[in-house]
């Protein structure tokens, strides 16, 4: 993995250690923003579900999951988790994303990069997550440090109250919190970082 050229090594030592997740929520990104960046933990047996993310559909919250060879109960380091391409997950994810955000103000801006990620053909979940986090961080102009050798576990995310923003289905569903950063990006565009400030 690599150290972004934008990250000062002394600053990197003060960055929070966060889990290597796929399109994590706004609390993850707000924590990274507050510190000026984050160190990414691939770890051994990651906590949570690093193959899942939530978006807002016309019917409410929709959880999208990348299928894994051997199922959900992985007992090996994240680097060994292989994506299962016997399931047509790429078409399902892209269809759900298009349906959810096709009318969002910044969908066309982000669609080429996002589609490239979904159809990137990554063999391992760790590489897909790495590519997704790199793409989001570059889109939001935030530095991330990826490391193979981190001696500490990820830090728990603080409970944050973040400001609301416009959502595609807000008139029908009200404002939904706890969604992937993709929801914020599709609705607020490249200036999304200014929303990642606790109220």
Rosetta constraint file for C-alpha pairs under 8 A:
AtomPair CA 1 CA 146 HARMONIC 5.75 0.50
AtomPair CA 1 CA 147 HARMONIC 6.08 0.50
AtomPair CA 1 CA 148 HARMONIC 6.61 0.50
AtomPair CA 2 CA 145 HARMONIC 6.99 0.50
AtomPair CA 2 CA 146 HARMONIC 5.53 0.50
AtomPair CA 2 CA 147 HARMONIC 6.77 0.50
AtomPair CA 3 CA 7 HARMONIC 7.11 0.50
AtomPair CA 3 CA 144 HARMONIC 7.62 0.50
AtomPair CA 3 CA 145 HARMONIC 5.12 0.50
AtomPair CA 3 CA 146 HARMONIC 5.94 0.50
AtomPair CA 3 CA 147 HARMONIC 7.45 0.50
AtomPair CA 4 CA 143 HARMONIC 6.67 0.50
AtomPair CA 4 CA 144 HARMONIC 6.54 0.50
AtomPair CA 4 CA 145 HARMONIC 6.08 0.50
AtomPair CA 6 CA 143 HARMONIC 6.41 0.50
AtomPair CA 7 CA 11 HARMONIC 6.89 0.50
AtomPair CA 7 CA 12 HARMONIC 6.40 0.50
AtomPair CA 7 CA 143 HARMONIC 6.31 0.50
AtomPair CA 7 CA 144 HARMONIC 7.51 0.50
AtomPair CA 7 CA 145 HARMONIC 7.27 0.50
AtomPair CA 8 CA 12 HARMONIC 6.10 0.50
AtomPair CA 9 CA 13 HARMONIC 6.44 0.50
AtomPair CA 10 CA 14 HARMONIC 7.14 0.50
AtomPair CA 11 CA 15 HARMONIC 6.59 0.50
AtomPair CA 12 CA 37 HARMONIC 7.75 0.50
AtomPair CA 12 CA 38 HARMONIC 7.47 0.50
AtomPair CA 12 CA 39 HARMONIC 7.10 0.50
AtomPair CA 12 CA 145 HARMONIC 7.19 0.50
AtomPair CA 14 CA 35 HARMONIC 7.73 0.50
AtomPair CA 15 CA 32 HARMONIC 7.65 0.50
AtomPair CA 15 CA 35 HARMONIC 5.88 0.50
AtomPair CA 15 CA 36 HARMONIC 7.42 0.50
AtomPair CA 15 CA 37 HARMONIC 6.15 0.50
AtomPair CA 15 CA 38 HARMONIC 4.98 0.50
AtomPair CA 15 CA 39 HARMONIC 5.99 0.50
AtomPair CA 16 CA 31 HARMONIC 7.65 0.50
AtomPair CA 16 CA 32 HARMONIC 6.93 0.50
AtomPair CA 16 CA 35 HARMONIC 7.03 0.50
AtomPair CA 16 CA 37 HARMONIC 7.76 0.50
AtomPair CA 16 CA 38 HARMONIC 5.28 0.50
AtomPair CA 16 CA 39 HARMONIC 6.05 0.50
AtomPair CA 16 CA 154 HARMONIC 7.86 0.50
AtomPair CA 16 CA 155 HARMONIC 6.88 0.50
AtomPair CA 17 CA 38 HARMONIC 6.10 0.50
AtomPair CA 17 CA 39 HARMONIC 4.78 0.50
AtomPair CA 17 CA 40 HARMONIC 5.85 0.50
AtomPair CA 17 CA 41 HARMONIC 6.28 0.50
AtomPair CA 17 CA 152 HARMONIC 7.75 0.50
AtomPair CA 17 CA 153 HARMONIC 7.21 0.50
AtomPair CA 17 CA 154 HARMONIC 4.86 0.50
AtomPair CA 17 CA 155 HARMONIC 5.77 0.50
AtomPair CA 18 CA 28 HARMONIC 7.46 0.50
AtomPair CA 18 CA 38 HARMONIC 6.64 0.50
AtomPair CA 18 CA 39 HARMONIC 6.18 0.50
AtomPair CA 18 CA 40 HARMONIC 5.22 0.50
AtomPair CA 18 CA 41 HARMONIC 5.79 0.50
AtomPair CA 18 CA 154 HARMONIC 4.78 0.50
AtomPair CA 18 CA 155 HARMONIC 6.11 0.50
AtomPair CA 19 CA 40 HARMONIC 5.84 0.50
AtomPair CA 19 CA 41 HARMONIC 4.90 0.50
AtomPair CA 19 CA 42 HARMONIC 6.52 0.50
AtomPair CA 19 CA 46 HARMONIC 7.35 0.50
AtomPair CA 19 CA 47 HARMONIC 8.00 0.50
AtomPair CA 19 CA 50 HARMONIC 7.99 0.50
AtomPair CA 19 CA 154 HARMONIC 5.59 0.50
AtomPair CA 20 CA 40 HARMONIC 5.57 0.50
AtomPair CA 20 CA 41 HARMONIC 5.48 0.50
AtomPair CA 20 CA 42 HARMONIC 5.42 0.50
AtomPair CA 20 CA 50 HARMONIC 6.79 0.50
AtomPair CA 20 CA 126 HARMONIC 7.48 0.50
AtomPair CA 20 CA 129 HARMONIC 6.51 0.50
AtomPair CA 20 CA 130 HARMONIC 7.17 0.50
AtomPair CA 21 CA 49 HARMONIC 7.65 0.50
AtomPair CA 21 CA 50 HARMONIC 4.44 0.50
AtomPair CA 21 CA 51 HARMONIC 6.94 0.50
AtomPair CA 21 CA 52 HARMONIC 7.93 0.50
AtomPair CA 21 CA 129 HARMONIC 5.92 0.50
AtomPair CA 21 CA 133 HARMONIC 7.84 0.50
AtomPair CA 22 CA 50 HARMONIC 5.69 0.50
AtomPair CA 22 CA 51 HARMONIC 5.84 0.50
AtomPair CA 22 CA 52 HARMONIC 6.32 0.50
AtomPair CA 22 CA 53 HARMONIC 6.46 0.50
AtomPair CA 22 CA 128 HARMONIC 7.63 0.50
AtomPair CA 22 CA 129 HARMONIC 4.84 0.50
AtomPair CA 22 CA 132 HARMONIC 6.57 0.50
AtomPair CA 22 CA 133 HARMONIC 7.11 0.50
AtomPair CA 23 CA 52 HARMONIC 8.00 0.50
AtomPair CA 23 CA 53 HARMONIC 6.05 0.50
AtomPair CA 23 CA 129 HARMONIC 7.58 0.50
AtomPair CA 23 CA 132 HARMONIC 6.60 0.50
AtomPair CA 23 CA 133 HARMONIC 6.69 0.50
AtomPair CA 23 CA 136 HARMONIC 7.93 0.50
AtomPair CA 23 CA 180 HARMONIC 5.68 0.50
AtomPair CA 23 CA 181 HARMONIC 6.13 0.50
AtomPair CA 23 CA 182 HARMONIC 6.85 0.50
AtomPair CA 24 CA 28 HARMONIC 6.17 0.50
AtomPair CA 24 CA 29 HARMONIC 7.44 0.50
AtomPair CA 24 CA 53 HARMONIC 6.51 0.50
AtomPair CA 24 CA 180 HARMONIC 5.30 0.50
AtomPair CA 24 CA 181 HARMONIC 6.16 0.50
AtomPair CA 25 CA 29 HARMONIC 6.80 0.50
AtomPair CA 25 CA 53 HARMONIC 7.81 0.50
AtomPair CA 25 CA 178 HARMONIC 6.09 0.50
AtomPair CA 25 CA 179 HARMONIC 5.47 0.50
AtomPair CA 25 CA 180 HARMONIC 4.19 0.50
AtomPair CA 25 CA 181 HARMONIC 5.09 0.50
AtomPair CA 26 CA 30 HARMONIC 5.83 0.50
AtomPair CA 26 CA 178 HARMONIC 7.12 0.50
AtomPair CA 26 CA 179 HARMONIC 7.19 0.50
AtomPair CA 26 CA 180 HARMONIC 6.66 0.50
AtomPair CA 26 CA 181 HARMONIC 5.54 0.50
AtomPair CA 26 CA 196 HARMONIC 6.91 0.50
AtomPair CA 27 CA 31 HARMONIC 6.10 0.50
AtomPair CA 27 CA 157 HARMONIC 6.77 0.50
AtomPair CA 27 CA 158 HARMONIC 7.45 0.50
AtomPair CA 27 CA 159 HARMONIC 7.58 0.50
AtomPair CA 27 CA 160 HARMONIC 6.48 0.50
AtomPair CA 28 CA 32 HARMONIC 6.45 0.50
AtomPair CA 28 CA 157 HARMONIC 6.67 0.50
AtomPair CA 29 CA 33 HARMONIC 5.99 0.50
AtomPair CA 29 CA 181 HARMONIC 7.64 0.50
AtomPair CA 29 CA 196 HARMONIC 7.06 0.50
AtomPair CA 30 CA 34 HARMONIC 6.06 0.50
AtomPair CA 30 CA 196 HARMONIC 4.81 0.50
AtomPair CA 30 CA 197 HARMONIC 6.35 0.50
AtomPair CA 30 CA 198 HARMONIC 7.57 0.50
AtomPair CA 31 CA 35 HARMONIC 6.59 0.50
AtomPair CA 31 CA 157 HARMONIC 7.19 0.50
AtomPair CA 31 CA 158 HARMONIC 7.66 0.50
AtomPair CA 32 CA 36 HARMONIC 6.17 0.50
AtomPair CA 32 CA 37 HARMONIC 4.73 0.50
AtomPair CA 32 CA 38 HARMONIC 4.98 0.50
AtomPair CA 33 CA 37 HARMONIC 5.72 0.50
AtomPair CA 33 CA 38 HARMONIC 7.95 0.50
AtomPair CA 33 CA 142 HARMONIC 6.99 0.50
AtomPair CA 33 CA 193 HARMONIC 7.70 0.50
AtomPair CA 33 CA 196 HARMONIC 7.15 0.50
AtomPair CA 34 CA 197 HARMONIC 7.60 0.50
AtomPair CA 36 CA 142 HARMONIC 7.08 0.50
AtomPair CA 36 CA 143 HARMONIC 7.06 0.50
AtomPair CA 37 CA 142 HARMONIC 6.04 0.50
AtomPair CA 37 CA 143 HARMONIC 4.88 0.50
AtomPair CA 37 CA 144 HARMONIC 5.31 0.50
AtomPair CA 37 CA 145 HARMONIC 7.55 0.50
AtomPair CA 38 CA 143 HARMONIC 7.09 0.50
AtomPair CA 38 CA 144 HARMONIC 5.10 0.50
AtomPair CA 38 CA 145 HARMONIC 6.09 0.50
AtomPair CA 39 CA 144 HARMONIC 6.01 0.50
AtomPair CA 39 CA 145 HARMONIC 4.59 0.50
AtomPair CA 39 CA 146 HARMONIC 5.97 0.50
AtomPair CA 39 CA 147 HARMONIC 7.14 0.50
AtomPair CA 40 CA 144 HARMONIC 7.13 0.50
AtomPair CA 40 CA 145 HARMONIC 6.04 0.50
AtomPair CA 40 CA 146 HARMONIC 5.06 0.50
AtomPair CA 40 CA 147 HARMONIC 6.44 0.50
AtomPair CA 41 CA 146 HARMONIC 7.35 0.50
AtomPair CA 41 CA 147 HARMONIC 6.87 0.50
AtomPair CA 41 CA 148 HARMONIC 7.82 0.50
AtomPair CA 41 CA 150 HARMONIC 6.67 0.50
AtomPair CA 41 CA 153 HARMONIC 7.29 0.50
AtomPair CA 41 CA 154 HARMONIC 6.36 0.50
AtomPair CA 42 CA 46 HARMONIC 7.15 0.50
AtomPair CA 42 CA 78 HARMONIC 6.27 0.50
AtomPair CA 42 CA 79 HARMONIC 7.34 0.50
AtomPair CA 42 CA 126 HARMONIC 7.34 0.50
AtomPair CA 42 CA 147 HARMONIC 7.77 0.50
AtomPair CA 42 CA 148 HARMONIC 7.13 0.50
AtomPair CA 43 CA 77 HARMONIC 6.69 0.50
AtomPair CA 43 CA 78 HARMONIC 6.77 0.50
AtomPair CA 43 CA 150 HARMONIC 7.43 0.50
AtomPair CA 43 CA 153 HARMONIC 7.34 0.50
AtomPair CA 44 CA 76 HARMONIC 6.79 0.50
AtomPair CA 44 CA 77 HARMONIC 4.03 0.50
AtomPair CA 44 CA 78 HARMONIC 6.00 0.50
AtomPair CA 45 CA 74 HARMONIC 7.97 0.50
AtomPair CA 45 CA 75 HARMONIC 6.75 0.50
AtomPair CA 45 CA 76 HARMONIC 6.25 0.50
AtomPair CA 45 CA 77 HARMONIC 5.22 0.50
AtomPair CA 45 CA 78 HARMONIC 6.36 0.50
AtomPair CA 46 CA 50 HARMONIC 7.46 0.50
AtomPair CA 46 CA 77 HARMONIC 7.60 0.50
AtomPair CA 46 CA 78 HARMONIC 6.73 0.50
AtomPair CA 50 CA 129 HARMONIC 7.89 0.50
AtomPair CA 51 CA 65 HARMONIC 5.65 0.50
AtomPair CA 51 CA 66 HARMONIC 5.30 0.50
AtomPair CA 51 CA 67 HARMONIC 7.62 0.50
AtomPair CA 51 CA 125 HARMONIC 7.03 0.50
AtomPair CA 52 CA 63 HARMONIC 6.82 0.50
AtomPair CA 52 CA 64 HARMONIC 5.58 0.50
AtomPair CA 52 CA 65 HARMONIC 4.37 0.50
AtomPair CA 52 CA 66 HARMONIC 6.46 0.50
AtomPair CA 53 CA 63 HARMONIC 5.82 0.50
AtomPair CA 53 CA 64 HARMONIC 5.48 0.50
AtomPair CA 53 CA 65 HARMONIC 6.70 0.50
AtomPair CA 53 CA 179 HARMONIC 7.46 0.50
AtomPair CA 53 CA 180 HARMONIC 5.80 0.50
AtomPair CA 54 CA 61 HARMONIC 6.59 0.50
AtomPair CA 54 CA 62 HARMONIC 5.54 0.50
AtomPair CA 54 CA 63 HARMONIC 4.45 0.50
AtomPair CA 54 CA 64 HARMONIC 6.07 0.50
AtomPair CA 54 CA 178 HARMONIC 7.64 0.50
AtomPair CA 54 CA 179 HARMONIC 5.07 0.50
AtomPair CA 54 CA 180 HARMONIC 5.27 0.50
AtomPair CA 55 CA 61 HARMONIC 5.88 0.50
AtomPair CA 55 CA 62 HARMONIC 5.33 0.50
AtomPair CA 55 CA 63 HARMONIC 6.56 0.50
AtomPair CA 55 CA 64 HARMONIC 7.69 0.50
AtomPair CA 55 CA 97 HARMONIC 7.85 0.50
AtomPair CA 55 CA 100 HARMONIC 7.60 0.50
AtomPair CA 55 CA 179 HARMONIC 5.45 0.50
AtomPair CA 55 CA 180 HARMONIC 5.93 0.50
AtomPair CA 55 CA 182 HARMONIC 7.48 0.50
AtomPair CA 55 CA 183 HARMONIC 6.31 0.50
AtomPair CA 56 CA 60 HARMONIC 5.57 0.50
AtomPair CA 56 CA 61 HARMONIC 4.74 0.50
AtomPair CA 56 CA 62 HARMONIC 5.92 0.50
AtomPair CA 56 CA 100 HARMONIC 6.39 0.50
AtomPair CA 56 CA 169 HARMONIC 7.52 0.50
AtomPair CA 56 CA 176 HARMONIC 7.39 0.50
AtomPair CA 56 CA 179 HARMONIC 7.14 0.50
AtomPair CA 56 CA 183 HARMONIC 7.21 0.50
AtomPair CA 57 CA 61 HARMONIC 5.97 0.50
AtomPair CA 57 CA 62 HARMONIC 6.03 0.50
AtomPair CA 57 CA 96 HARMONIC 7.63 0.50
AtomPair CA 57 CA 99 HARMONIC 7.39 0.50
AtomPair CA 57 CA 100 HARMONIC 4.95 0.50
AtomPair CA 57 CA 169 HARMONIC 7.46 0.50
AtomPair CA 58 CA 100 HARMONIC 6.72 0.50
AtomPair CA 58 CA 169 HARMONIC 6.20 0.50
AtomPair CA 59 CA 173 HARMONIC 7.95 0.50
AtomPair CA 60 CA 173 HARMONIC 6.68 0.50
AtomPair CA 61 CA 176 HARMONIC 7.68 0.50
AtomPair CA 61 CA 179 HARMONIC 7.87 0.50
AtomPair CA 64 CA 93 HARMONIC 6.75 0.50
AtomPair CA 66 CA 83 HARMONIC 6.98 0.50
AtomPair CA 66 CA 84 HARMONIC 7.86 0.50
AtomPair CA 66 CA 89 HARMONIC 6.51 0.50
AtomPair CA 67 CA 71 HARMONIC 7.06 0.50
AtomPair CA 67 CA 72 HARMONIC 7.74 0.50
AtomPair CA 67 CA 83 HARMONIC 5.96 0.50
AtomPair CA 67 CA 84 HARMONIC 5.34 0.50
AtomPair CA 67 CA 85 HARMONIC 7.70 0.50
AtomPair CA 67 CA 87 HARMONIC 7.11 0.50
AtomPair CA 67 CA 89 HARMONIC 7.16 0.50
AtomPair CA 68 CA 72 HARMONIC 6.59 0.50
AtomPair CA 68 CA 81 HARMONIC 6.80 0.50
AtomPair CA 68 CA 82 HARMONIC 5.73 0.50
AtomPair CA 68 CA 83 HARMONIC 4.55 0.50
AtomPair CA 68 CA 84 HARMONIC 4.75 0.50
AtomPair CA 69 CA 81 HARMONIC 7.33 0.50
AtomPair CA 69 CA 82 HARMONIC 5.60 0.50
AtomPair CA 69 CA 83 HARMONIC 5.87 0.50
AtomPair CA 69 CA 84 HARMONIC 4.82 0.50
AtomPair CA 70 CA 74 HARMONIC 7.09 0.50
AtomPair CA 74 CA 81 HARMONIC 7.29 0.50
AtomPair CA 76 CA 80 HARMONIC 6.34 0.50
AtomPair CA 76 CA 81 HARMONIC 7.27 0.50
AtomPair CA 77 CA 81 HARMONIC 7.16 0.50
AtomPair CA 78 CA 125 HARMONIC 7.38 0.50
AtomPair CA 78 CA 126 HARMONIC 6.12 0.50
AtomPair CA 79 CA 124 HARMONIC 6.86 0.50
AtomPair CA 79 CA 125 HARMONIC 7.38 0.50
AtomPair CA 79 CA 126 HARMONIC 5.52 0.50
AtomPair CA 80 CA 124 HARMONIC 6.83 0.50
AtomPair CA 81 CA 124 HARMONIC 5.67 0.50
AtomPair CA 81 CA 125 HARMONIC 5.77 0.50
AtomPair CA 81 CA 126 HARMONIC 7.20 0.50
AtomPair CA 82 CA 123 HARMONIC 5.83 0.50
AtomPair CA 82 CA 124 HARMONIC 4.40 0.50
AtomPair CA 82 CA 125 HARMONIC 5.93 0.50
AtomPair CA 83 CA 122 HARMONIC 7.56 0.50
AtomPair CA 83 CA 123 HARMONIC 5.79 0.50
AtomPair CA 83 CA 124 HARMONIC 5.60 0.50
AtomPair CA 83 CA 125 HARMONIC 5.90 0.50
AtomPair CA 85 CA 89 HARMONIC 7.37 0.50
AtomPair CA 88 CA 92 HARMONIC 6.54 0.50
AtomPair CA 89 CA 93 HARMONIC 5.93 0.50
AtomPair CA 90 CA 94 HARMONIC 6.05 0.50
AtomPair CA 90 CA 118 HARMONIC 5.86 0.50
AtomPair CA 90 CA 119 HARMONIC 6.23 0.50
AtomPair CA 91 CA 95 HARMONIC 5.89 0.50
AtomPair CA 92 CA 96 HARMONIC 6.08 0.50
AtomPair CA 93 CA 97 HARMONIC 6.09 0.50
AtomPair CA 93 CA 118 HARMONIC 7.54 0.50
AtomPair CA 94 CA 98 HARMONIC 5.98 0.50
AtomPair CA 94 CA 115 HARMONIC 6.92 0.50
AtomPair CA 94 CA 118 HARMONIC 7.06 0.50
AtomPair CA 95 CA 99 HARMONIC 6.02 0.50
AtomPair CA 96 CA 100 HARMONIC 5.98 0.50
AtomPair CA 97 CA 101 HARMONIC 5.83 0.50
AtomPair CA 97 CA 102 HARMONIC 7.43 0.50
AtomPair CA 98 CA 102 HARMONIC 4.73 0.50
AtomPair CA 100 CA 168 HARMONIC 7.67 0.50
AtomPair CA 101 CA 107 HARMONIC 6.10 0.50
AtomPair CA 101 CA 168 HARMONIC 7.10 0.50
AtomPair CA 101 CA 183 HARMONIC 7.92 0.50
AtomPair CA 101 CA 186 HARMONIC 6.62 0.50
AtomPair CA 102 CA 107 HARMONIC 5.91 0.50
AtomPair CA 102 CA 108 HARMONIC 7.78 0.50
AtomPair CA 103 CA 107 HARMONIC 7.02 0.50
AtomPair CA 103 CA 168 HARMONIC 7.35 0.50
AtomPair CA 104 CA 167 HARMONIC 7.99 0.50
AtomPair CA 104 CA 168 HARMONIC 6.08 0.50
AtomPair CA 104 CA 186 HARMONIC 5.76 0.50
AtomPair CA 104 CA 187 HARMONIC 5.56 0.50
AtomPair CA 105 CA 186 HARMONIC 6.48 0.50
AtomPair CA 105 CA 187 HARMONIC 5.67 0.50
AtomPair CA 105 CA 188 HARMONIC 7.39 0.50
AtomPair CA 105 CA 189 HARMONIC 7.64 0.50
AtomPair CA 106 CA 110 HARMONIC 6.47 0.50
AtomPair CA 106 CA 185 HARMONIC 7.19 0.50
AtomPair CA 106 CA 186 HARMONIC 4.79 0.50
AtomPair CA 106 CA 187 HARMONIC 6.02 0.50
AtomPair CA 106 CA 188 HARMONIC 6.95 0.50
AtomPair CA 106 CA 189 HARMONIC 5.42 0.50
AtomPair CA 107 CA 111 HARMONIC 5.53 0.50
AtomPair CA 107 CA 186 HARMONIC 5.22 0.50
AtomPair CA 107 CA 187 HARMONIC 7.82 0.50
AtomPair CA 108 CA 112 HARMONIC 7.47 0.50
AtomPair CA 109 CA 189 HARMONIC 7.95 0.50
AtomPair CA 110 CA 114 HARMONIC 6.14 0.50
AtomPair CA 110 CA 186 HARMONIC 7.25 0.50
AtomPair CA 111 CA 115 HARMONIC 5.84 0.50
AtomPair CA 112 CA 116 HARMONIC 6.11 0.50
AtomPair CA 113 CA 117 HARMONIC 6.37 0.50
AtomPair CA 113 CA 135 HARMONIC 7.62 0.50
AtomPair CA 114 CA 118 HARMONIC 6.37 0.50
AtomPair CA 115 CA 119 HARMONIC 6.12 0.50
AtomPair CA 116 CA 120 HARMONIC 5.52 0.50
AtomPair CA 117 CA 128 HARMONIC 7.41 0.50
AtomPair CA 117 CA 131 HARMONIC 7.17 0.50
AtomPair CA 117 CA 132 HARMONIC 6.58 0.50
AtomPair CA 120 CA 128 HARMONIC 7.98 0.50
AtomPair CA 122 CA 127 HARMONIC 6.33 0.50
AtomPair CA 122 CA 128 HARMONIC 5.68 0.50
AtomPair CA 123 CA 127 HARMONIC 7.52 0.50
AtomPair CA 123 CA 128 HARMONIC 7.98 0.50
AtomPair CA 124 CA 128 HARMONIC 6.61 0.50
AtomPair CA 125 CA 129 HARMONIC 6.07 0.50
AtomPair CA 126 CA 130 HARMONIC 6.02 0.50
AtomPair CA 127 CA 131 HARMONIC 6.09 0.50
AtomPair CA 128 CA 132 HARMONIC 6.08 0.50
AtomPair CA 129 CA 133 HARMONIC 6.03 0.50
AtomPair CA 130 CA 134 HARMONIC 6.09 0.50
AtomPair CA 131 CA 135 HARMONIC 6.14 0.50
AtomPair CA 132 CA 136 HARMONIC 6.22 0.50
AtomPair CA 133 CA 137 HARMONIC 5.94 0.50
AtomPair CA 134 CA 138 HARMONIC 6.08 0.50
AtomPair CA 134 CA 144 HARMONIC 7.51 0.50
AtomPair CA 135 CA 139 HARMONIC 6.12 0.50
AtomPair CA 136 CA 140 HARMONIC 6.10 0.50
AtomPair CA 137 CA 141 HARMONIC 5.63 0.50
AtomPair CA 137 CA 142 HARMONIC 4.87 0.50
AtomPair CA 137 CA 143 HARMONIC 6.43 0.50
AtomPair CA 137 CA 144 HARMONIC 7.04 0.50
AtomPair CA 138 CA 142 HARMONIC 6.29 0.50
AtomPair CA 138 CA 143 HARMONIC 7.66 0.50
AtomPair CA 139 CA 190 HARMONIC 6.39 0.50
AtomPair CA 140 CA 190 HARMONIC 5.99 0.50
AtomPair CA 140 CA 191 HARMONIC 7.30 0.50
AtomPair CA 140 CA 192 HARMONIC 6.83 0.50
AtomPair CA 140 CA 193 HARMONIC 6.08 0.50
AtomPair CA 160 CA 198 HARMONIC 5.91 0.50
AtomPair CA 160 CA 199 HARMONIC 7.95 0.50
AtomPair CA 161 CA 198 HARMONIC 5.41 0.50
AtomPair CA 161 CA 199 HARMONIC 5.66 0.50
AtomPair CA 162 CA 195 HARMONIC 7.23 0.50
AtomPair CA 162 CA 196 HARMONIC 6.58 0.50
AtomPair CA 162 CA 197 HARMONIC 6.31 0.50
AtomPair CA 162 CA 198 HARMONIC 4.72 0.50
AtomPair CA 162 CA 199 HARMONIC 5.44 0.50
AtomPair CA 163 CA 195 HARMONIC 6.44 0.50
AtomPair CA 163 CA 196 HARMONIC 7.82 0.50
AtomPair CA 163 CA 197 HARMONIC 7.60 0.50
AtomPair CA 163 CA 198 HARMONIC 7.07 0.50
AtomPair CA 163 CA 199 HARMONIC 6.07 0.50
AtomPair CA 164 CA 175 HARMONIC 7.18 0.50
AtomPair CA 165 CA 175 HARMONIC 7.97 0.50
AtomPair CA 165 CA 184 HARMONIC 7.56 0.50
AtomPair CA 165 CA 187 HARMONIC 7.85 0.50
AtomPair CA 165 CA 188 HARMONIC 7.65 0.50
AtomPair CA 165 CA 195 HARMONIC 7.86 0.50
AtomPair CA 166 CA 170 HARMONIC 6.99 0.50
AtomPair CA 166 CA 175 HARMONIC 7.85 0.50
AtomPair CA 166 CA 187 HARMONIC 6.43 0.50
AtomPair CA 166 CA 188 HARMONIC 7.65 0.50
AtomPair CA 167 CA 175 HARMONIC 6.89 0.50
AtomPair CA 167 CA 183 HARMONIC 7.52 0.50
AtomPair CA 167 CA 184 HARMONIC 7.92 0.50
AtomPair CA 167 CA 187 HARMONIC 6.18 0.50
AtomPair CA 168 CA 187 HARMONIC 7.32 0.50
AtomPair CA 169 CA 173 HARMONIC 5.92 0.50
AtomPair CA 169 CA 174 HARMONIC 7.37 0.50
AtomPair CA 170 CA 174 HARMONIC 4.42 0.50
AtomPair CA 170 CA 175 HARMONIC 5.32 0.50
AtomPair CA 170 CA 176 HARMONIC 7.67 0.50
AtomPair CA 179 CA 183 HARMONIC 6.53 0.50
AtomPair CA 180 CA 184 HARMONIC 7.64 0.50
AtomPair CA 181 CA 185 HARMONIC 6.31 0.50
AtomPair CA 182 CA 186 HARMONIC 6.04 0.50
AtomPair CA 183 CA 187 HARMONIC 6.32 0.50
AtomPair CA 184 CA 188 HARMONIC 5.71 0.50
AtomPair CA 184 CA 189 HARMONIC 7.40 0.50
AtomPair CA 184 CA 192 HARMONIC 6.42 0.50
AtomPair CA 185 CA 189 HARMONIC 4.78 0.50
AtomPair CA 185 CA 190 HARMONIC 6.85 0.50
AtomPair CA 185 CA 192 HARMONIC 5.94 0.50
AtomPair CA 188 CA 192 HARMONIC 5.41 0.50
AtomPair CA 191 CA 195 HARMONIC 7.96 0.50
AtomPair CA 192 CA 196 HARMONIC 7.17 0.50
AtomPair CA 193 CA 197 HARMONIC 7.96 0.50
